[in-house]
């Protein structure tokens, strides 16, 4: 059986103020680049922290690379870069990379140095003196230098300039292609995911709203444009999101079949798809339901 990068069944995580994730069933095949998308507070960071073994599930089951989370063998196979990019501020860049080299049984010094040198970082500079983007480079150098089988990245490009994003995204893609590394990354920068990810995980309100092979998901949707009056003829159960712009109606629908009427129909782009789901009204929540996900 082919190994999976992530496999969750009924996964949930509850904090003091309520559920951050609930009832999540997810399978991400190994060797894929999976984009995790959702609005702020949707549960993306909680999911990645669970996969990294930083948190324990309140309910359900999560396997990473075929093993239960918390298994010692996973520490060498998984690398995790959280949003806060934790590093020792008193160490220099060179000392930080040396720490990575000494703490990991497998280490690619050339790759780690390449990522740091692309940003023209002074090896003698202390971590505490670096900008947010420079610290991100050092974190990614540590993560990729250990040659993980699974790389978990929580908003890795948020504080990088466009050139640095382009460089590091290229490094991630080449690493995935050369080594078959599984990558799961969350991002708010939707255009940067296009042409990079091949698997999608959309999280809304702590629940999985959409997951699967990206091409199959895109093939199963249509972006429609037509006269504003046409909106009423669409079957409500197929409509993800619908809006009117001027005299035109625009709708994202779940179908791979031709749509009757005066609609112009096309396959949505990744950005069209994601924005449609993110703009769509969330399912109503019952605040008195103890099983409900916290807003």
PASEBA-1860 file (N, C-alpha, C; in nm, 3 decimals):
! residues 295
1> XXXXXXXX> 0.085/-0.119/0.000/0.000/0.000/0.000/0.089/0.125/0.000 ~ 0.052/0.224/-0.082/0.131/0.346/-0.090/0.122/0.424/0.041 ~ 0.235/0.473/0.087/0.239/0.550/0.211/0.168/0.683/0.192 ~ 0.102/0.728/0.297/0.037/0.858/0.294/0.118/0.957/0.376 ~ 0.114/1.084/0.335/0.181/1.187/0.413/0.101/1.215/0.540 ~ -0.030/1.236/0.523/-0.120/1.257/0.636/-0.246/1.173/0.618 ~ -0.294/1.118/0.727/-0.419/1.043/0.722/-0.493/1.065/0.854 ~ -0.603/1.141/0.848/-0.680/1.174/0.968/-0.819/1.115/0.958
9> XXXXXXXX> -0.868/1.065/1.070/-1.004/1.011/1.078/-1.073/1.068/1.201 ~ -1.181/1.145/1.180/-1.254/1.203/1.292/-1.168/1.291/1.380 ~ -1.069/1.356/1.322/-0.972/1.433/1.400/-1.034/1.560/1.457 ~ -1.009/1.584/1.584/-1.058/1.704/1.649/-0.961/1.754/1.754 ~ -0.960/1.886/1.772/-0.876/1.947/1.876/-0.958/2.057/1.943 ~ -0.971/2.046/2.075/-1.049/2.142/2.152/-0.959/2.224/2.243 ~ -0.982/2.356/2.243/-0.915/2.446/2.336/-1.018/2.488/2.442 ~ -0.977/2.574/2.531/-1.066/2.616/2.640/-1.191/2.687/2.587
17> XXXXXXXX> -1.175/2.761/2.476/-1.288/2.837/2.423/-1.368/2.761/2.317 ~ -1.336/2.635/2.295/-1.415/2.557/2.199/-1.327/2.475/2.106 ~ -1.391/2.417/2.006/-1.323/2.330/1.912/-1.255/2.412/1.801 ~ -1.126/2.388/1.780/-1.055/2.450/1.668/-1.068/2.365/1.543 ~ -1.075/2.234/1.560/-1.099/2.138/1.452/-1.198/2.034/1.503 ~ -1.282/1.985/1.411/-1.378/1.883/1.454/-1.417/1.796/1.336 ~ -1.415/1.664/1.356/-1.464/1.571/1.256/-1.388/1.574/1.125 ~ -1.257/1.590/1.131/-1.177/1.604/1.008/-1.133/1.468/0.955
25> XXXXXXXX> -1.171/1.438/0.833/-1.126/1.319/0.763/-1.043/1.365/0.643 ~ -0.914/1.332/0.645/-0.821/1.382/0.543/-0.723/1.273/0.505 ~ -0.695/1.262/0.377/-0.586/1.177/0.329/-0.505/1.256/0.227 ~ -0.377/1.277/0.257/-0.286/1.343/0.165/-0.183/1.240/0.120 ~ -0.183/1.200/-0.006/-0.086/1.100/-0.053/0.057/1.150/-0.037 ~ 0.149/1.057/-0.018/0.290/1.093/-0.009/0.340/1.146/-0.143 ~ 0.439/1.233/-0.135/0.500/1.287/-0.256/0.424/1.402/-0.319 ~ 0.321/1.453/-0.254/0.242/1.562/-0.309/0.280/1.694/-0.243
33> XXXXXXXX> 0.246/1.804/-0.310/0.257/1.937/-0.251/0.115/1.984/-0.224 ~ 0.078/1.985/-0.097/-0.060/2.011/-0.058/-0.071/2.152/-0.002 ~ -0.162/2.231/-0.057/-0.190/2.364/-0.006/-0.306/2.359/0.092 ~ -0.285/2.417/0.210/-0.390/2.426/0.311/-0.438/2.571/0.314 ~ -0.563/2.592/0.281/-0.617/2.727/0.265/-0.739/2.743/0.353 ~ -0.758/2.864/0.404/-0.875/2.895/0.485/-0.862/3.033/0.543 ~ -0.970/3.087/0.593/-0.967/3.220/0.653/-0.895/3.215/0.788 ~ -0.866/3.332/0.844/-0.802/3.338/0.975/-0.889/3.268/1.079
41> XXXXXXXX> -0.825/3.185/1.160/-0.897/3.113/1.263/-0.971/2.990/1.215 ~ -0.947/2.950/1.092/-1.019/2.835/1.036/-0.971/2.702/1.093 ~ -0.848/2.699/1.146/-0.794/2.575/1.201/-0.670/2.524/1.128 ~ -0.617/2.603/1.036/-0.501/2.559/0.957/-0.379/2.534/1.045 ~ -0.347/2.630/1.131/-0.228/2.616/1.215/-0.244/2.501/1.313 ~ -0.366/2.482/1.365/-0.391/2.369/1.456/-0.366/2.237/1.385 ~ -0.412/2.225/1.262/-0.391/2.101/1.187/-0.243/2.073/1.166 ~ -0.166/2.176/1.129/-0.022/2.156/1.107/0.049/2.125/1.239
49> XXXXXXXX> 0.008/2.189/1.348/0.070/2.161/1.478/0.042/2.017/1.522 ~ -0.078/1.969/1.494/-0.110/1.830/1.524/-0.022/1.735/1.443 ~ -0.007/1.764/1.313/0.074/1.679/1.227/0.220/1.679/1.269 ~ 0.266/1.793/1.324/0.405/1.803/1.368/0.428/1.740/1.505 ~ 0.321/1.698/1.571/0.335/1.640/1.703/0.348/1.743/1.813 ~ 0.323/1.871/1.782/0.330/1.976/1.883/0.204/1.978/1.970 ~ 0.094/1.927/1.916/-0.031/1.917/1.989/-0.081/1.773/1.983 ~ -0.165/1.737/2.078/-0.228/1.606/2.077/-0.376/1.622/2.042
57> XXXXXXXX> -0.430/1.531/1.964/-0.572/1.540/1.930/-0.660/1.522/2.053 ~ -0.771/1.593/2.056/-0.871/1.572/2.160/-0.954/1.448/2.127 ~ -0.974/1.427/1.998/-1.048/1.309/1.953/-0.998/1.269/1.815 ~ -1.031/1.148/1.775/-0.995/1.102/1.642/-0.852/1.050/1.635 ~ -0.810/1.026/1.513/-0.680/0.962/1.488/-0.606/1.035/1.378 ~ -0.476/1.045/1.393/-0.392/1.108/1.291/-0.265/1.026/1.274 ~ -0.239/0.984/1.151/-0.115/0.915/1.117/-0.034/1.001/1.023 ~ 0.095/1.005/1.045/0.187/1.084/0.964/0.292/0.990/0.907
65> XXXXXXXX> 0.302/0.986/0.775/0.395/0.896/0.707/0.374/0.751/0.753 ~ 0.249/0.718/0.776/0.214/0.581/0.813/0.230/0.546/0.959 ~ 0.275/0.642/1.041/0.298/0.615/1.183/0.212/0.707/1.268 ~ 0.182/0.664/1.390/0.106/0.747/1.483/0.190/0.868/1.521 ~ 0.124/0.984/1.535/0.198/1.103/1.575/0.257/1.083/1.714 ~ 0.375/1.142/1.735/0.447/1.123/1.860/0.545/1.009/1.857 ~ 0.544/0.930/1.750/0.639/0.820/1.736/0.780/0.876/1.719 ~ 0.878/0.826/1.796/1.014/0.881/1.789/1.073/0.883/1.648
73> XXXXXXXX> 1.041/0.784/1.567/1.101/0.778/1.433/1.059/0.895/1.346 ~ 0.945/0.957/1.379/0.897/1.068/1.297/0.980/1.194/1.315 ~ 1.049/1.208/1.426/1.125/1.330/1.452/1.231/1.354/1.346 ~ 1.291/1.247/1.297/1.394/1.263/1.194/1.334/1.277/1.055 ~ 1.208/1.237/1.038/1.148/1.236/0.905/1.059/1.357/0.876 ~ 1.027/1.434/0.980/0.935/1.546/0.965/1.004/1.676/1.006 ~ 0.988/1.779/0.926/1.036/1.913/0.960/0.917/2.008/0.961 ~ 0.918/2.100/1.058/0.803/2.188/1.078/0.852/2.331/1.097
81> XXXXXXXX> 0.795/2.423/1.018/0.826/2.565/1.033/0.696/2.637/1.069 ~ 0.676/2.671/1.197/0.553/2.740/1.238/0.559/2.889/1.204 ~ 0.448/2.956/1.223/0.441/3.098/1.188/0.538/3.184/1.268 ~ 0.561/3.151/1.396/0.644/3.238/1.478/0.794/3.217/1.456 ~ 0.831/3.119/1.372/0.972/3.095/1.337/1.063/3.095/1.460 ~ 1.048/3.000/1.552/1.126/3.001/1.677/1.274/2.969/1.652 ~ 1.360/3.059/1.693/1.505/3.043/1.683/1.567/3.104/1.808 ~ 1.691/3.069/1.836/1.762/3.127/1.950/1.820/3.262/1.910
89> XXXXXXXX> 1.769/3.374/1.965/1.813/3.506/1.919/1.960/3.535/1.946 ~ 2.019/3.472/2.046/2.158/3.501/2.079/2.259/3.430/1.992 ~ 2.216/3.330/1.914/2.309/3.257/1.827/2.328/3.332/1.695 ~ 2.441/3.311/1.633/2.463/3.367/1.500/2.402/3.273/1.395 ~ 2.399/3.321/1.272/2.348/3.238/1.162/2.433/3.112/1.150 ~ 2.565/3.128/1.154/2.655/3.014/1.140/2.637/2.915/1.255 ~ 2.621/2.966/1.378/2.602/2.878/1.494/2.470/2.803/1.485 ~ 2.368/2.869/1.431/2.237/2.804/1.416/2.245/2.689/1.318
97> XXXXXXXX> 2.313/2.711/1.205/2.328/2.603/1.108/2.415/2.489/1.164 ~ 2.515/2.525/1.242/2.598/2.420/1.302/2.515/2.337/1.400 ~ 2.425/2.402/1.474/2.336/2.330/1.564/2.250/2.231/1.485 ~ 2.197/2.277/1.371/2.118/2.188/1.287/2.199/2.069/1.239 ~ 2.324/2.095/1.203/2.411/1.987/1.154/2.440/1.885/1.263 ~ 2.460/1.932/1.387/2.497/1.842/1.495/2.378/1.768/1.556 ~ 2.258/1.824/1.542/2.141/1.762/1.603/2.069/1.665/1.511 ~ 2.103/1.665/1.384/2.034/1.578/1.288/2.130/1.475/1.231
105> XXXXXXXX> 2.087/1.351/1.231/2.171/1.243/1.179/2.195/1.259/1.030 ~ 2.094/1.310/0.959/2.106/1.336/0.816/2.105/1.487/0.796 ~ 2.202/1.539/0.721/2.212/1.684/0.705/2.276/1.716/0.570 ~ 2.214/1.808/0.497/2.267/1.853/0.368/2.320/1.994/0.387 ~ 2.449/2.004/0.415/2.510/2.135/0.441/2.504/2.224/0.318 ~ 2.520/2.167/0.201/2.518/2.247/0.078/2.383/2.315/0.059 ~ 2.276/2.240/0.080/2.142/2.295/0.062/2.113/2.403/0.166 ~ 2.149/2.377/0.292/2.124/2.475/0.397/2.200/2.604/0.370
113> XXXXXXXX> 2.326/2.591/0.331/2.408/2.710/0.301/2.353/2.784/0.180 ~ 2.304/2.712/0.081/2.250/2.775/-0.039/2.132/2.866/-0.006 ~ 2.043/2.819/0.082/1.925/2.898/0.118/1.966/3.025/0.192 ~ 2.065/3.013/0.280/2.111/3.130/0.355/2.185/3.227/0.264 ~ 2.271/3.175/0.177/2.350/3.261/0.090/2.265/3.333/-0.014 ~ 2.153/3.275/-0.055/2.064/3.344/-0.148/2.014/3.475/-0.089 ~ 2.000/3.480/0.042/1.955/3.602/0.109/2.068/3.692/0.152 ~ 2.193/3.654/0.115/2.311/3.734/0.146/2.320/3.763/0.296
121> XXXXXXXX> 2.294/3.662/0.377/2.301/3.680/0.522/2.445/3.670/0.570 ~ 2.480/3.755/0.662/2.612/3.751/0.724/2.617/3.635/0.822 ~ 2.706/3.538/0.803/2.711/3.423/0.895/2.732/3.463/1.040 ~ 2.794/3.582/1.063/2.822/3.626/1.199/2.708/3.707/1.260 ~ 2.604/3.734/1.182/2.491/3.812/1.234/2.411/3.729/1.333 ~ 2.372/3.792/1.443/2.292/3.722/1.543/2.146/3.715/1.496 ~ 2.082/3.605/1.530/1.944/3.584/1.487/1.853/3.698/1.532 ~ 1.877/3.750/1.654/1.794/3.857/1.706/1.802/3.985/1.628
129> XXXXXXXX> 1.905/4.001/1.546/1.922/4.124/1.467/1.862/4.112/1.327 ~ 1.813/3.994/1.292/1.763/3.972/1.156/1.619/4.019/1.141 ~ 1.582/4.052/1.018/1.444/4.085/0.988/1.359/3.957/0.987 ~ 1.227/3.976/0.980/1.139/3.860/0.977/1.166/3.770/0.859 ~ 1.187/3.830/0.742/1.215/3.752/0.622/1.347/3.678/0.631 ~ 1.447/3.739/0.695/1.576/3.673/0.709/1.567/3.556/0.806 ~ 1.490/3.572/0.912/1.470/3.460/1.005/1.396/3.345/0.936 ~ 1.304/3.380/0.847/1.235/3.276/0.771/1.334/3.195/0.689
137> XXXXXXXX> 1.429/3.262/0.628/1.532/3.191/0.550/1.609/3.092/0.637 ~ 1.647/3.136/0.755/1.724/3.048/0.843/1.640/2.928/0.885 ~ 1.512/2.953/0.916/1.423/2.841/0.954/1.408/2.740/0.840 ~ 1.392/2.791/0.718/1.378/2.701/0.604/1.508/2.627/0.577 ~ 1.621/2.693/0.601/1.750/2.624/0.584/1.761/2.508/0.682 ~ 1.718/2.530/0.808/1.721/2.422/0.907/1.626/2.309/0.868 ~ 1.507/2.347/0.821/1.406/2.246/0.788/1.448/2.162/0.668 ~ 1.495/2.227/0.561/1.533/2.154/0.441/1.667/2.084/0.457
145> XXXXXXXX> 1.754/2.140/0.542/1.885/2.079/0.561/1.878/1.939/0.620 ~ 1.773/1.910/0.698/1.762/1.776/0.758/1.704/1.673/0.661 ~ 1.674/1.716/0.538/1.623/1.627/0.432/1.502/1.546/0.481 ~ 1.395/1.615/0.521/1.279/1.543/0.574/1.200/1.473/0.465 ~ 1.125/1.374/0.505/1.031/1.310/0.413/0.901/1.390/0.406 ~ 0.871/1.465/0.513/0.752/1.549/0.517/0.792/1.686/0.570 ~ 0.756/1.789/0.495/0.786/1.927/0.534/0.654/1.999/0.558 ~ 0.635/2.049/0.680/0.514/2.120/0.720/0.547/2.268/0.734
153> XXXXXXXX> 0.480/2.352/0.658/0.511/2.495/0.654/0.385/2.576/0.681 ~ 0.387/2.657/0.788/0.271/2.739/0.824/0.299/2.883/0.783 ~ 0.235/2.928/0.675/0.254/3.063/0.621/0.403/3.095/0.604 ~ 0.477/3.014/0.530/0.623/3.032/0.523/0.667/3.157/0.447 ~ 0.585/3.205/0.353/0.628/3.315/0.267/0.569/3.450/0.307 ~ 0.498/3.457/0.420/0.421/3.576/0.453/0.508/3.700/0.469 ~ 0.630/3.687/0.521/0.712/3.804/0.547/0.832/3.815/0.451 ~ 0.822/3.750/0.336/0.930/3.755/0.237/0.894/3.850/0.123
161> XXXXXXXX> 0.996/3.913/0.065/0.972/3.998/-0.051/0.949/3.908/-0.173 ~ 0.897/3.965/-0.283/0.862/3.881/-0.401/0.979/3.799/-0.455 ~ 1.100/3.856/-0.459/1.215/3.781/-0.512/1.247/3.663/-0.421 ~ 1.247/3.687/-0.290/1.276/3.578/-0.196/1.171/3.469/-0.205 ~ 1.044/3.509/-0.220/0.938/3.409/-0.235/0.961/3.324/-0.358 ~ 0.997/3.388/-0.468/1.021/3.315/-0.592/1.137/3.216/-0.575 ~ 1.247/3.262/-0.512/1.364/3.177/-0.493/1.330/3.057/-0.406 ~ 1.266/3.083/-0.293/1.241/2.975/-0.198/1.133/2.880/-0.247
169> XXXXXXXX> 1.033/2.932/-0.319/0.932/2.842/-0.375/0.996/2.750/-0.479 ~ 1.090/2.805/-0.557/1.162/2.722/-0.653/1.244/2.614/-0.584 ~ 1.306/2.649/-0.471/1.384/2.551/-0.395/1.293/2.441/-0.341 ~ 1.175/2.479/-0.290/1.081/2.379/-0.238/1.037/2.284/-0.347 ~ 1.004/2.338/-0.465/0.955/2.254/-0.573/1.064/2.160/-0.623 ~ 1.187/2.210/-0.635/1.295/2.123/-0.683/1.326/2.015/-0.581 ~ 1.318/2.050/-0.452/1.341/1.949/-0.348/1.235/1.840/-0.353 ~ 1.110/1.882/-0.371/1.001/1.784/-0.380/1.019/1.693/-0.500
177> XXXXXXXX> 1.063/1.752/-0.613/1.079/1.673/-0.735/1.197/1.577/-0.724 ~ 1.308/1.622/-0.667/1.430/1.541/-0.661/1.422/1.430/-0.557 ~ 1.363/1.460/-0.442/1.364/1.364/-0.331/1.228/1.301/-0.305 ~ 1.124/1.349/-0.373/0.992/1.296/-0.345/0.938/1.341/-0.211 ~ 0.989/1.455/-0.163/0.945/1.507/-0.033/0.798/1.548/-0.038 ~ 0.722/1.509/0.063/0.584/1.555/0.077/0.587/1.692/0.145 ~ 0.512/1.787/0.090/0.509/1.922/0.146/0.364/1.960/0.172 ~ 0.337/2.006/0.293/0.205/2.058/0.329/0.227/2.200/0.378
185> XXXXXXXX> 0.172/2.297/0.304/0.194/2.436/0.341/0.064/2.514/0.341 ~ 0.048/2.597/0.442/-0.066/2.688/0.446/-0.021/2.822/0.391 ~ -0.114/2.894/0.330/-0.078/3.023/0.273/-0.202/3.108/0.252 ~ -0.186/3.240/0.273/-0.289/3.336/0.239/-0.263/3.397/0.101 ~ -0.148/3.367/0.043/-0.110/3.427/-0.085/-0.156/3.332/-0.195 ~ -0.282/3.344/-0.233/-0.344/3.247/-0.322/-0.274/3.236/-0.457 ~ -0.236/3.348/-0.524/-0.172/3.334/-0.656/-0.043/3.252/-0.653 ~ 0.028/3.253/-0.539/0.153/3.180/-0.532/0.134/3.029/-0.525
193> XXXXXXXX> 0.015/2.986/-0.490/-0.011/2.842/-0.485/-0.037/2.786/-0.624 ~ -0.082/2.872/-0.715/-0.114/2.827/-0.851/0.013/2.782/-0.923 ~ 0.009/2.663/-0.977/0.126/2.608/-1.045/0.226/2.543/-0.951 ~ 0.197/2.545/-0.821/0.287/2.486/-0.721/0.223/2.364/-0.657 ~ 0.102/2.379/-0.605/0.039/2.268/-0.533/-0.031/2.173/-0.632 ~ -0.039/2.048/-0.595/-0.114/1.950/-0.676/-0.220/1.879/-0.591 ~ -0.234/1.923/-0.467/-0.335/1.867/-0.377/-0.388/1.984/-0.295 ~ -0.517/1.981/-0.263/-0.580/2.095/-0.196/-0.654/2.050/-0.070
201> XXXXXXXX> -0.644/2.134/0.032/-0.717/2.113/0.156/-0.774/2.248/0.200 ~ -0.905/2.263/0.192/-0.971/2.387/0.229/-1.040/2.368/0.364 ~ -1.000/2.451/0.461/-1.052/2.442/0.598/-1.135/2.566/0.625 ~ -1.258/2.545/0.670/-1.346/2.655/0.705/-1.417/2.623/0.835 ~ -1.407/2.714/0.931/-1.477/2.694/1.058/-1.437/2.568/1.130 ~ -1.312/2.527/1.115/-1.264/2.409/1.186/-1.302/2.277/1.123 ~ -1.362/2.282/1.004/-1.401/2.159/0.935/-1.343/2.157/0.795 ~ -1.324/2.037/0.742/-1.272/2.023/0.607/-1.386/2.045/0.509
209> XXXXXXXX> -1.373/2.149/0.426/-1.478/2.180/0.331/-1.450/2.121/0.193 ~ -1.323/2.107/0.160/-1.285/2.059/0.028/-1.148/1.996/0.038 ~ -1.132/1.877/-0.018/-1.000/1.813/-0.015/-0.990/1.714/-0.131 ~ -0.869/1.702/-0.185/-0.848/1.606/-0.292/-0.746/1.654/-0.393 ~ -0.730/1.577/-0.498/-0.641/1.611/-0.608/-0.688/1.743/-0.671 ~ -0.597/1.836/-0.690/-0.636/1.969/-0.737/-0.702/1.964/-0.874 ~ -0.646/1.890/-0.967/-0.702/1.887/-1.102/-0.843/1.828/-1.101 ~ -0.865/1.727/-1.021/-0.999/1.668/-1.013/-1.098/1.766/-0.953
217> XXXXXXXX> -1.056/1.842/-0.853/-1.145/1.941/-0.792/-1.180/2.050/-0.892 ~ -1.080/2.099/-0.965/-1.106/2.205/-1.063/-1.197/2.153/-1.175 ~ -1.174/2.029/-1.217/-1.259/1.971/-1.322/-1.404/1.956/-1.276 ~ -1.426/1.947/-1.147/-1.560/1.928/-1.094/-1.634/2.057/-1.066 ~ -1.580/2.169/-1.110/-1.645/2.299/-1.090/-1.646/2.378/-1.221 ~ -1.739/2.470/-1.231/-1.747/2.561/-1.346/-1.767/2.703/-1.294 ~ -1.703/2.798/-1.363/-1.722/2.939/-1.336/-1.814/2.995/-1.444 ~ -1.928/3.048/-1.402/-2.030/3.093/-1.495/-2.043/3.245/-1.493
225> XXXXXXXX> -2.063/3.303/-1.609/-2.096/3.445/-1.619/-2.214/3.459/-1.714 ~ -2.304/3.551/-1.681/-2.423/3.571/-1.765/-2.505/3.688/-1.715 ~ -2.620/3.712/-1.777/-2.708/3.821/-1.734/-2.747/3.805/-1.588 ~ -2.762/3.917/-1.520/-2.795/3.913/-1.378/-2.921/3.835/-1.350 ~ -3.015/3.836/-1.443/-3.141/3.765/-1.422/-3.127/3.614/-1.428 ~ -3.012/3.565/-1.478/-2.995/3.420/-1.494/-2.974/3.346/-1.362 ~ -2.935/3.421/-1.257/-2.898/3.354/-1.133/-3.007/3.265/-1.077 ~ -3.133/3.305/-1.095/-3.242/3.231/-1.033/-3.264/3.094/-1.094
233> XXXXXXXX> -3.208/3.068/-1.214/-3.233/2.939/-1.277/-3.133/2.832/-1.236 ~ -3.032/2.867/-1.157/-2.932/2.769/-1.116/-2.986/2.683/-1.002 ~ -2.962/2.552/-1.008/-3.001/2.465/-0.896/-2.926/2.506/-0.770 ~ -2.997/2.536/-0.665/-2.934/2.589/-0.543/-2.829/2.494/-0.486 ~ -2.853/2.363/-0.499/-2.761/2.267/-0.438/-2.624/2.262/-0.507 ~ -2.614/2.318/-0.628/-2.486/2.316/-0.699/-2.409/2.446/-0.682 ~ -2.472/2.550/-0.631/-2.409/2.683/-0.625/-2.320/2.694/-0.502 ~ -2.192/2.721/-0.526/-2.100/2.749/-0.416/-2.111/2.894/-0.375
241> XXXXXXXX> -2.103/2.985/-0.474/-2.108/3.128/-0.448/-2.160/3.198/-0.571 ~ -2.242/3.299/-0.549/-2.300/3.374/-0.660/-2.306/3.522/-0.626 ~ -2.272/3.607/-0.721/-2.275/3.750/-0.698/-2.307/3.822/-0.828 ~ -2.345/3.948/-0.816/-2.377/4.030/-0.932/-2.278/4.145/-0.939 ~ -2.219/4.163/-1.056/-2.126/4.273/-1.081/-2.179/4.351/-1.201 ~ -2.236/4.471/-1.173/-2.297/4.547/-1.281/-2.420/4.473/-1.333 ~ -2.420/4.447/-1.462/-2.532/4.376/-1.524/-2.504/4.226/-1.540 ~ -2.390/4.182/-1.486/-2.351/4.042/-1.504/-2.359/3.967/-1.372
249> XXXXXXXX> -2.401/3.844/-1.381/-2.398/3.753/-1.267/-2.279/3.660/-1.281 ~ -2.215/3.633/-1.172/-2.099/3.543/-1.170/-2.127/3.436/-1.066 ~ -2.106/3.310/-1.103/-2.137/3.200/-1.011/-2.031/3.092/-1.023 ~ -1.997/3.037/-0.909/-1.912/2.918/-0.903/-2.003/2.802/-0.866 ~ -2.006/2.698/-0.949/-2.096/2.586/-0.925/-2.020/2.454/-0.926 ~ -2.074/2.358/-0.853/-2.017/2.224/-0.849/-2.081/2.140/-0.958 ~ -2.016/2.129/-1.069/-2.064/2.044/-1.177/-1.954/2.030/-1.281 ~ -1.953/1.918/-1.351/-1.864/1.901/-1.465/-1.945/1.885/-1.593
257> XXXXXXXX> -2.075/1.918/-1.584/-2.165/1.906/-1.698/-2.196/2.044/-1.757 ~ -2.236/2.052/-1.886/-2.278/2.180/-1.944/-2.394/2.239/-1.867 ~ -2.397/2.373/-1.860/-2.503/2.444/-1.788/-2.596/2.508/-1.889 ~ -2.726/2.483/-1.873/-2.825/2.539/-1.965/-2.843/2.689/-1.939 ~ -2.897/2.759/-2.039/-2.924/2.900/-2.025/-2.824/2.984/-2.100 ~ -2.817/3.111/-2.063/-2.730/3.206/-2.133/-2.596/3.225/-2.064 ~ -2.554/3.122/-1.993/-2.428/3.132/-1.920/-2.308/3.108/-2.012 ~ -2.201/3.182/-1.986/-2.070/3.149/-2.041/-1.998/3.067/-1.935
265> XXXXXXXX> -1.949/2.951/-1.974/-1.896/2.856/-1.878/-1.749/2.828/-1.905 ~ -1.669/2.824/-1.797/-1.528/2.789/-1.810/-1.480/2.721/-1.683 ~ -1.373/2.650/-1.696/-1.310/2.586/-1.580/-1.250/2.696/-1.493 ~ -1.275/2.695/-1.363/-1.222/2.802/-1.279/-1.072/2.789/-1.260 ~ -1.008/2.901/-1.236/-0.868/2.899/-1.193/-0.865/2.861/-1.045 ~ -0.747/2.832/-0.993/-0.736/2.800/-0.851/-0.783/2.917/-0.766 ~ -0.745/3.039/-0.806/-0.786/3.156/-0.728/-0.937/3.175/-0.734 ~ -0.999/3.156/-0.851/-1.144/3.165/-0.862/-1.212/3.066/-0.768
273> XXXXXXXX> -1.161/2.944/-0.768/-1.219/2.838/-0.684/-1.210/2.874/-0.537 ~ -1.091/2.912/-0.493/-1.071/2.938/-0.351/-1.148/3.060/-0.304 ~ -1.145/3.168/-0.383/-1.218/3.287/-0.344/-1.368/3.261/-0.340 ~ -1.417/3.179/-0.433/-1.559/3.145/-0.431/-1.599/3.077/-0.302 ~ -1.520/2.979/-0.258/-1.551/2.909/-0.133/-1.531/3.000/-0.012 ~ -1.427/3.083/-0.014/-1.401/3.169/0.101/-1.506/3.279/0.114 ~ -1.561/3.324/0.001/-1.666/3.426/0.006/-1.802/3.369/0.041 ~ -1.820/3.240/0.019/-1.951/3.179/0.041/-1.988/3.185/0.189
281> XXXXXXXX> -2.114/3.209/0.219/-2.155/3.212/0.361/-2.133/3.078/0.427 ~ -2.082/3.083/0.548/-2.056/2.959/0.622/-2.188/2.897/0.665 ~ -2.184/2.767/0.689/-2.303/2.700/0.742/-2.337/2.756/0.879 ~ -2.463/2.777/0.908/-2.499/2.833/1.038/-2.458/2.742/1.153 ~ -2.409/2.805/1.260/-2.366/2.728/1.377/-2.467/2.747/1.491 ~ -2.484/2.643/1.567/-2.568/2.652/1.686/-2.478/2.673/1.806 ~ -2.477/2.791/1.867/-2.386/2.817/1.979/-2.413/2.730/2.100 ~ -2.532/2.669/2.106/-2.566/2.585/2.220/-2.528/2.439/2.198
289> XXXXXXX> -2.478/2.408/2.078/-2.441/2.272/2.045/-2.300/2.244/2.099 ~ -2.282/2.155/2.196/-2.149/2.128/2.250/-2.055/2.065/2.150 ~ -2.110/2.013/2.042/-2.026/1.951/1.940/-1.984/2.050/1.832 ~ -2.029/2.174/1.843/-2.004/2.270/1.737/-1.861/2.326/1.749 ~ -1.805/2.363/1.634/-1.674/2.423/1.628/-1.683/2.568/1.671 ~ -1.585/2.613/1.749/-1.586/2.751/1.793/-1.558/2.844/1.678 ~ -1.623/2.959/1.677/-1.600/3.058/1.571/-1.471/3.131/1.597
END
